[in-house]
């Protein structure tokens, strides 16, 4: 004789919500631990070296300056929305600058 399994949807939802809360808490704890480890490594290595964790892009506030080829400074370029720099060893470097539309 077989008997059907009856499960109340409200109980399933309650269990899933508790698990989501547990995972959210675990994620916050792990994130804090990674940040703490990164800070400790940076303290040990000194200010000259920074550890960059994959998935957490480092933020830079950079301004680009134009120069004559092998010469004088021409001035600061307008504020850009991004840039890509290729600086291969013993080869020609490249720079691609992007600006917002209309700017």
Steps between C-alpha positions, in 0.01 A plus 500: 500500500642838396430821675535848350741738664322821591716805559368838594636777272518741795739266683723466193511879460587544870786249476635664185485847658695377804763347272530824302555689826768248604679529166481880506658500847770251394580713195535813715729317745719362219518840331609662827762228552641555149515876558674447835755262345568745216554783751737285707701403190520864391623599849771232491619592152497873558349789306688429175307178420125453481325163484214501251236233551345369175143619462564820697633755253733759642382857458736759362455872454732563207541803277667463163763747381602555136866547404679571175677185375813487717434862594317759700174466688197624305246490782242293685240322285130554577342264752450160338256219575767234457819398329698194396877506512724244335865526601677188373866447580728608212209589272282798407251602772138583421230710665124500437301770680119507519291807570130529583264580213502870423808564707 
